[in-house]
Amino acid sequence: MRYLTAGESHGPQLTTIIEGVPAHLNLVQEDVNVDLARRQKGHGRGRRMQIEKDQVKITSGVRHGKTTGAPITLIVENDDWKHWTTIMGIEPLDDTMTEEDVKRKITRPRPGHADLVGAMKYNHRDMRNVLERSSARETTVRVAAGAVAKKILATFGIKVGSHVLEIGGVKAETTHYESIEELQEKTENSPVRCLDPIAEQKMMVAIDQAKKDGDSIGGIVEVVIEGVPAGLGSYVQYDKKLDAKIAGAVMGINAFKGVEVGIGFEAASKPGSKVHDEIIWDQATGYKRRTNNLGGFEGGMTTGMPIVVRGVMKPIPTLYKPLQSVDIETKEIFEASIERSDSCAVPAAAVVAEACVAWEVAVALLDKFGSDFIDEISENIERYKERVRDF
């Protein structure tokens, strides 16, 4: 299973085409729209979230509410496109127009963005050609693809959730939950997707203060997936290790600068006896671990314990507070000032991280158990679980 995304931040639409989704999966547009709406929520989001009300259109691969096995096309139209038709138009400029007529040419790179390096790489004198594609707006259709992956996982009893552990140095102290359903319910009712109500209020204060200061703040999100069978991924080659693929997927999210599985970097300061998860067995459920310090992985493969992945999002680099840069045309130093931006997108980033982790797990599941149609996959999973339960 694979997908590509296409589209620009202020273009007419964002598109993803997914290939390899099994036939007979129940799928309707609302399955995707739920997660698109979740991505747009969160204390600290900017004015763009008020302009765009993201809704998906499924234009291929689904018939009468079920997938056919053919490629699935998902489209999210940009409502703001009507204001950008000249600036972002596809047709060449006509004889009566000059580049000066197309306003908003960008020659001043913003620190922390892809602007300057992308322009150098592709030889663009107008850096709008870079920022329109490198924008985090692209994560809209990554979330859409992830929603399809989550639908596949849910079909086989695999549940996905996420929450925010830290924003701007404010850390959640209470992170306990009894079930994924409880995690989902509590975080959906939190403006910052945090399980700790005291930390939640402090995070919101920190976000408001950053906005007042013309600054931005980052944080840490955690994704949890329960019900995953043991044995997804492989130890035989480095590029077959599922935890490595997940780490790469999380690092591929805009503004993410770090990732860890289980206790992650904390393992460096602990002895092995406090890190590795003891193995237990009972007749009803088979093999388990007493703890889950390794986040559901051993040797690049799932253990059957919950997958636990954390990602670090840096502060958004588009600031109201000017940072120094250099105009590529005049080489003059200037202070980069931007009109519209989020002061914090960590709560939304948790939804994007969910999508990216869920996608990799769904791909690994289909690699292991087949990908032609749902009933066949279900039968394969059940036979496998029976075999390994008494292994």
N, C-alpha and C positions, 0 to 999 in steps of 0.2 A: 504494500500500500504506500502510495506516495502522493505528494501534491506540490503544485507551484502556485505562487501568488503573483498578481500583476496589478498595476494601478498606481496612481500618484495621490498625494495628500489632497490636492485641490483639483484633481482630474474628475471626469464624469462618474467613475465608479472604481471599486476595488473588486477583484475577481480571484477566485481560487478554483482550480480544477483538481479533483481528487480521483485517483485511479486505484482500483483494487479493493473497493468496499464490497463486502459480500452481498450477494443477492438475498432478497426477502428480509432485509433489515427494515423494521418500521421506522420511517423518517418523514417528518413534516417540518414545515418552515419554523413553527413555534419551538421545536427542539433546539434550533440554532438561535432564534431571536431572544430566548431567555438569557443565554450567555452573552449575547451582544449588549443587552441592556445592563447586565451585571458589570461588563467592562466599562461602561460609561458612568457608573456610579462612583462615589467616594468623596469624602471631604478633601478639598484642595484642588479639585478639577477646575479647568479653565473654561472660558466662554465657548470654545469649540463644541463642548459636550451639550451646550444648549442649542447650538445651530443644527447639529447632526442628531437625528433620531434613527439610529441604525436598525434597518430591517433587511433581512436576506430575501433574495429571490432564488429559488431552485429552478434552473432552466434545463437540466438534463439529468439522466440517471435515476430518476424516481418516477414511478407511475402508480397512481392510486394509493399513495402513502407508503409504498414499499420500494426499496432499491432494486434495480434490475441487474446489477453487476457491471453495468456500463459506467464510464466516467461521469462523475457528478460535478456540475458547474454551480457554484454559489456566487452570487453577485450582491454587493452592497453599494447602492448608489450614494454619491455625495450630494447632499442637499445644497451645499455651498457652491457647487459647480456653476450655478447660474451667474455668480459674480466673478467667475474666473474664465469665462469662455474665450475672451480675447487673449488673456495672459497665458493660458494653458492650451490654446487651440492647436489642433493637429495640422491643419492646412498651412502651407507656406504664407508668409506675409505677402500681400498683393503690392502692386506697383505704387499705390498711393500711401502705403504705410512704411514706416521705418521702425527700427528697434526702439527708438525713443517713444513711439506710440504705444508700444507694449511696456507699460510701466512695471515697476517692481523688479527690475533687473537687479540681481544681487552680486555685488563685487566685494562685499565685506563679510568674511567668514566669521562665524560665531564660535568662540572657544568651547570645546567639549562636543561639538557636532562633527558630522562627516564632511562638512562644507569644503574646507580647504584641501584636505587630502583627496577627497573624491574628485574635486575639480582638477587637481594636479594629475591624477591617474587617468581620467577620461578626457582631459584637455578642454574643459568647459570654462569659458570666460564668464558665463552667467551661472552662478552657483545654484540658481533655482533648479537647474537640471539635476543637481545632487540632492538637495534637501527635500524635494517633493517625493522622491522614492525612499530616502533614508529615514523619513519621518516615522514616528511610532504609530501613525495612522494605519500603517500597513498591518499592524497586529490585529486590526479588526477582522480580517479574513483568516488570520492564523487562529483566532478564537473560534471562528466559524468552522474551520477544519477540525479544531479540537473538540467542538461540540458533537461533530459526527463521530469522532473517536470515542468520546464519552458515552454516546448512545450505543456503540458497539460493546464497550466494556459493561455497561449497565445490563445489556441483554444477557450477559453471562454472570450477573451478580457481583460485578466489580464496581466499587463505589469510589468516587473522587471528591475530595474537599480541599480547602485551603484556608489559611488565616495569616494575619500580619503579626509578626513577633516584635518588630521594632520600627519606630519612625523617629528620625531626628534625635537619636540617642535615648528616647523613651522606650523602655523595654516592658513587654507584658510579663507579669509575674505569675498570673494565673492562666495556664494554658491547657488545663485538663478538660477532657470531654469523654463521654461514655460511648458515643457512636459517631459515625460520619454524619448521620442525620442530625444529631445535636450540633455538631460542628457547623454544618451547613446553615441550620436555622439561626444560630447565634451570630454567625458572621454576616448573614444577609441582613440582620437587624442592626448591625453596627456600621456607623458612617465610615469607619476605618478598617472594617473586617477584623476586628480584634476580639478575642475571647475575654479579655480582662477589662471590666467596665471602668476601673480606676485609671488604668493606663490609657484606655480609649479617650477619656476626657483630656488627659495630659497630651496625648498625641494631637488632638484637635487644636489645643492651645498652641502647641509648637508649630503646627501648620499655619495657623492664623498669624502667628508672630513672624514666620518666614515671609509670608505674603506682605505683611506690613513693612518688613525690612527690604522688600524687593528681592528676596532671596528664594532658594528652594531647598528642600531636604529629601533625603532618601530613606531607605530602611531595609528590612529583611522580611521575606515572605516564606511560608512553609506550605508545601503540597503533600497531602497524604492520600494514598490509594490503598484500599483494603479489599481483600478477596482475590488477590492475584495468585494464580497457581505457582507452585515451586517449579523452577526449571526454565523460566523464560530467559533469553539471552544465552551466552555460551562463554566458556573459558578458553576455547581452543585458539582464538585469534583476538588480538587487541580490539579490532573493529567490530567484533561480535558481542562485546561486553555491553549489556544493557545499561548498567549504571553509567558507563562512559558515554553512551549515546544520549542518555537523559541529561548528563552534565553539559554536553555540547548544545543540546536543544535549549536549555535554560540560559546558557551564555549567549545564545543567539537572539535573546530578547533584547530589544533596545534598552540601553542604559544599565544592563546587568553586568556586574564586574566580579562576581564570585559565586561559587556554588559549592554545597557540601551535601553529603549523603549520610543519614544517621547523625551520630555525634560529630562527624566531620573533623574539623581542625582540633576539636577538644581531645581527640584520641592521641594527639602528640604529647600531651602532658599526663597521660594515664598509663599505668602498667597493663600488660596484655590481659591479666586476670580480671581487670575492670572494664575491658573493652569487648572481648569476644563473647558471643552469645551462646550459653550452654544449650545443648540439644536434649530435648525430652520427647517422649512418645506415649500416646495412649491409643487404645483400640478404636475409639470413636472418631478421632480426628487425624491420627497418624503423627508425623513429626512436627514439632514446634520448637521455638527457642524460648528460654526463660526471660530473656530481655530482647531488646531490638536496637542495640547500640549501632549496629551496622546498617540500619535503615532498610532492612528487607533484602540485603544483597550479600552474597558470598561468591567470590571468584567471578564476578561479572554476571551472576545469575540470581534470579529471585529465589528467596528461601520459603516463600509462602507467608512470611510475616508482612505487616504493612510496609509499603514503600514510603519513606520519609525523605523529602528533598527540600533543601532551603536555598534561596537565592538572594543575593545582595544587589539592590538597586541603588545606583549612585543618585545624587541630587540631579534633577532635570537641569540641563545646561542652558536652556533659554531663560534668561533672567531679566527682571525689571531693573536690577542693580547692574550698572554697566561694568563689563570687563574689557580689558584692552585687547585690541586686535590690529590687523594691518589690511588696508584696502589693496586688493591685488592689482588694480589699475594704476592708482597714484602712489602706492607704497606708503601712504600717510598713515600714521597711527591714529586710531579712533577708539571710542568707547562704544561697545556694542549694546544698544538698547532695543528692547523688543516690546511690542504693545500687548501681545496676547500669549499667555502661557499658563500651564498648571504650576502651582507652587509645590504640589506633591501628587504623584500618581502611584504611590505604593499600593493602595488598596486595589486599584485597577490592575496593577502589575501582578497581583496574586491570581486574578482571573486568567491573565495571559499565561502565567506559569502553569496553572492547572491544565490549560489547553495543550501546552507544549509537552508536559510530562505525560499526560493522558495519550497523546498521539504516539509517543515512542512505545508506551506499554501496549497500546492496541496493535501497532505494527508487529511487535514481538509476539503477541498472542496469536495473530494470524499466521506469522511465520512458523510457529510451532504446531498449530492445530488445523491449518488449512484456511482457505479464504474464498471458496466458491459460493457456498450458501450457508445460511445460519444454522439450519437443523444438523447439517453434517459436522459443522464446527462444534456444536453443542454435544453431539454424540462422542466426538473425539476427546473433548475435555473430560467428559464423565468417565470414559474408559481409562484415560490417563490417571485421573484422581483415584480411581479404584485400584489401579496397579501400584501407585506409589504409596498409598495409605498403608499397605502391609509390606512394603519393601524391606 
